[in-house]
Every structure is written in C-alpha cells, then in structure tokens.
Amino acid sequence: MNEQRFAPLTDDTMTPDQKRVVGNIWSTPRDGSLGLGPFNSLLRSPELADRVQRVGEYLRFQSSLHARLTELAILVTARKWTAQFEWWAHLPLALKAGLDPRIAEAISRGERPATMDAEETLVYEFSSELLATGRVTDERYAGVREAFGERGAIDLVGTLGYYGLISMVLNVDRCPIPRGGEAPLK
C-alpha cells in the first residue's frame, strides 16, 4: 500500500481547534482503541470534522435502525468503496451486533448473501441499489418505509451517505490498517 497522505496527528502537532474536536470525538461512545481513523484526515478542517463526527455519533448510537442493520449498511458501503480501514473497523462491530458471518463474507466477495432475513434483505437491496445507481425504485423504497418507517428510511440513507464520505476520506488518505495489518478486501 502507498504511504498515508495525512501524517498522523499527535497532541504536540494539533491546534487548539483540533484538540477541541478530538475531545468531542472521545466524549461519544466511540472506541478510542482504533485511533482517530478518518478523523485524522478530517481534522485538517476542524469544523467539518466536528460536524461530521456528530452525524456519525447519531447514526451509530441513536439511529432508529437496529445496530445489526446499520452495520450491514456500513459493510455494503465499505465494500462499494473498497474502504479497507472501514471494513476492518466495522466487521467486528457487525458480528457483535448479530450479523451472520456468512453475510459479511459474501459481501466481502462482492456477492449477494444467500442467508439474509427479511429485514437484512431490505437493507441490503436498498443499499446496493442506491449505491450502484444513485436511486431506488418505488418498490424498494416502499419496502423499507413499511418495515422501518420514514425515519428508518432516512436513517438508512444517512448511513449510506455518511459512510460513503468516510470511505472516500479513508481512501484518499490511504489510511492503513493498524499495527501493520493486511487489507481485508480484495
């Protein structure tokens, strides 16, 4: 892999605005053991980083969708962008939230999973269609709205958009897998 484009920030190299935003990031339920991940890059624009991290906090911890479904949408997005760090960070979260490992494995290969339940199928198909075409059919939207309500439909769209942004940031930065780990996606 090529060298990371945004040098890792440290307490000594951060501006006061960057330190403020890092404090805001760590005041959320996020797991600090993964480091700053995409926020290392985003902190180059502290106000953007702060606004983005608040959207991410909502989507991960307060969304109307069950965590298993949110993580499924995140994995579909990470696969779409081949966002190695995003996949690496969220696969364990998806499995912990109850996603069947066979579903994640199929997505990692770029295949439609064969073992999804009805809700997972709705999220997978909606996410795949929106990410592939930029739109969803009336039928696909109606299924998601019926299952999760209008709030759930928008929370799903928000999840796909947010993690698309995060995937792009990570890919532009060439964010490495921590501790010299291998890229999980082919």
C-alpha positions as CSV (number, residue, x, y, z in Angstrom):
1,M,0.0,0.0,0.0
2,N,1.2,3.5,-0.7
3,E,2.1,5.8,2.1
4,Q,-0.6,7.6,4.2
5,R,-1.2,11.1,2.8
6,F,-2.1,12.8,6.1
7,A,0.5,12.4,8.7
8,P,-0.8,11.1,12.0
9,L,-1.7,13.9,14.3
10,T,-0.4,13.9,17.9
11,D,-1.1,16.1,20.9
12,D,2.0,18.1,20.1
13,T,1.1,18.7,16.5
14,M,-2.6,19.6,16.9
15,T,-4.0,23.1,17.0
16,P,-6.3,24.1,19.8
17,D,-9.3,23.7,17.5
18,Q,-8.2,20.2,16.5
19,K,-7.8,19.3,20.2
20,R,-11.3,20.6,21.0
21,V,-12.8,18.4,18.2
22,V,-10.8,15.3,19.4
23,G,-12.2,15.9,22.9
24,N,-15.7,16.0,21.3
25,I,-15.0,12.7,19.5
26,W,-13.8,10.9,22.6
27,S,-16.8,12.2,24.6
28,T,-19.0,9.9,22.5
29,P,-19.4,6.1,22.9
30,R,-16.8,5.5,20.2
31,D,-14.0,3.1,20.9
32,G,-10.7,5.0,21.2
33,S,-8.6,1.9,20.7
34,L,-9.0,2.3,16.9
35,G,-7.3,5.7,17.0
36,L,-8.6,8.6,15.0
37,G,-9.2,6.6,11.8
38,P,-10.9,9.0,9.3
39,F,-10.8,11.9,11.8
40,N,-7.0,12.1,11.4
41,S,-7.7,13.4,7.9
42,L,-10.9,15.3,8.7
43,L,-9.2,17.2,11.5
44,R,-7.4,19.3,8.8
45,S,-10.8,21.1,8.7
46,P,-11.7,21.1,12.4
47,E,-15.2,22.5,12.0
48,L,-16.1,19.9,9.3
49,A,-14.6,17.2,11.4
50,D,-16.8,18.2,14.4
51,R,-20.0,18.3,12.3
52,V,-19.2,15.0,10.6
53,Q,-18.4,13.3,13.9
54,R,-21.8,14.4,15.3
55,V,-23.6,12.9,12.3
56,G,-21.6,9.7,12.8
57,E,-22.4,9.6,16.5
58,Y,-26.1,9.8,15.8
59,L,-26.0,7.1,13.0
60,R,-24.0,4.6,15.1
61,F,-25.6,5.1,18.5
62,Q,-29.0,6.7,18.1
63,S,-30.3,5.6,14.7
64,S,-33.8,4.2,14.6
65,L,-32.4,1.1,12.9
66,H,-31.1,-1.9,14.8
67,A,-27.3,-1.9,15.1
68,R,-27.1,-5.1,13.1
69,L,-28.9,-3.4,10.2
70,T,-26.8,-0.2,10.5
71,E,-23.6,-2.3,10.4
72,L,-24.9,-4.3,7.4
73,A,-25.4,-1.0,5.5
74,I,-21.9,0.1,6.6
75,L,-20.3,-3.1,5.3
76,V,-22.2,-2.7,1.9
77,T,-20.8,0.8,1.7
78,A,-17.3,-0.2,2.7
79,R,-17.4,-2.9,0.0
80,K,-18.7,-0.4,-2.6
81,W,-15.7,1.8,-2.0
82,T,-13.2,-0.9,-1.1
83,A,-12.6,1.0,2.1
84,Q,-10.1,-1.3,3.8
85,F,-10.0,0.5,7.2
86,E,-13.8,0.9,7.3
87,W,-14.3,-2.8,6.6
88,W,-11.6,-3.7,9.2
89,A,-13.1,-1.4,11.8
90,H,-16.8,-2.4,11.3
91,L,-16.7,-6.1,10.6
92,P,-16.2,-6.9,14.3
93,L,-19.0,-4.4,15.2
94,A,-21.3,-6.1,12.7
95,L,-20.6,-9.5,14.1
96,K,-21.1,-8.3,17.7
97,A,-24.4,-6.7,16.7
98,G,-25.6,-10.1,15.5
99,L,-24.9,-10.1,11.7
100,D,-24.3,-13.6,10.4
101,P,-20.6,-14.0,9.4
102,R,-21.7,-15.7,6.2
103,I,-23.5,-12.4,5.2
104,A,-20.3,-10.4,5.8
105,E,-18.2,-13.0,3.9
106,A,-20.5,-12.8,0.8
107,I,-20.4,-9.0,0.8
108,S,-16.6,-9.0,1.1
109,R,-16.5,-11.1,-2.1
110,G,-18.9,-8.7,-3.8
111,E,-21.7,-11.3,-3.8
112,R,-25.4,-11.1,-2.7
113,P,-25.6,-13.0,0.6
114,A,-27.9,-16.1,0.4
115,T,-28.8,-16.3,4.1
116,M,-30.4,-12.9,5.0
117,D,-33.6,-12.5,6.9
118,A,-36.4,-10.2,5.6
119,E,-35.0,-7.0,7.3
120,E,-31.5,-7.7,6.2
121,T,-32.7,-8.3,2.7
122,L,-34.5,-5.0,2.6
123,V,-31.4,-3.1,3.9
124,Y,-29.0,-5.0,1.6
125,E,-31.1,-4.5,-1.6
126,F,-31.9,-0.8,-0.8
127,S,-28.3,-0.1,0.0
128,S,-26.9,-1.9,-3.0
129,E,-29.4,-0.3,-5.4
130,L,-28.8,3.2,-4.1
131,L,-25.0,2.9,-4.1
132,A,-25.0,1.4,-7.6
133,T,-27.5,3.7,-9.3
134,G,-27.9,6.7,-7.1
135,R,-31.6,6.0,-6.8
136,V,-34.1,3.3,-5.5
137,T,-37.2,2.0,-7.1
138,D,-40.6,2.8,-5.7
139,E,-40.9,-0.8,-4.7
140,R,-37.6,-0.8,-2.8
141,Y,-38.4,2.4,-1.0
142,A,-41.9,1.2,-0.1
143,G,-40.5,-2.0,1.5
144,V,-38.0,0.0,3.6
145,R,-40.6,2.6,4.6
146,E,-43.1,-0.2,5.6
147,A,-40.5,-2.1,7.6
148,F,-38.7,0.9,9.3
149,G,-40.9,3.9,8.8
150,E,-39.9,7.2,7.2
151,R,-37.4,7.9,9.9
152,G,-35.8,4.5,9.3
153,A,-35.7,5.1,5.6
154,I,-33.9,8.4,6.1
155,D,-31.6,6.9,8.8
156,L,-30.6,4.3,6.2
157,V,-29.9,6.9,3.5
158,G,-28.0,8.9,6.0
159,T,-25.9,5.9,7.0
160,L,-25.0,5.2,3.4
161,G,-24.1,8.8,2.7
162,Y,-22.1,9.3,5.9
163,Y,-20.1,6.1,5.4
164,G,-19.6,6.9,1.7
165,L,-18.0,10.2,2.8
166,I,-15.9,8.4,5.5
167,S,-14.9,5.7,2.9
168,M,-13.7,8.4,0.5
169,V,-11.8,10.2,3.2
170,L,-10.1,7.0,4.2
171,N,-9.3,6.1,0.6
172,V,-7.9,9.5,-0.2
173,D,-5.7,9.3,2.9
174,R,-4.7,5.7,2.3
175,C,-5.4,5.1,5.9
176,P,-3.5,2.0,6.9
177,I,-4.8,-1.0,8.9
178,P,-3.4,-0.5,12.4
179,R,-0.4,-2.5,13.6
180,G,0.6,-3.4,10.0
181,G,-2.5,-5.5,9.5
182,E,-3.4,-6.7,6.0
183,A,-6.1,-5.2,3.9
184,P,-9.2,-7.4,4.4
185,L,-10.9,-6.7,1.0
186,K,-9.7,-7.9,-2.4
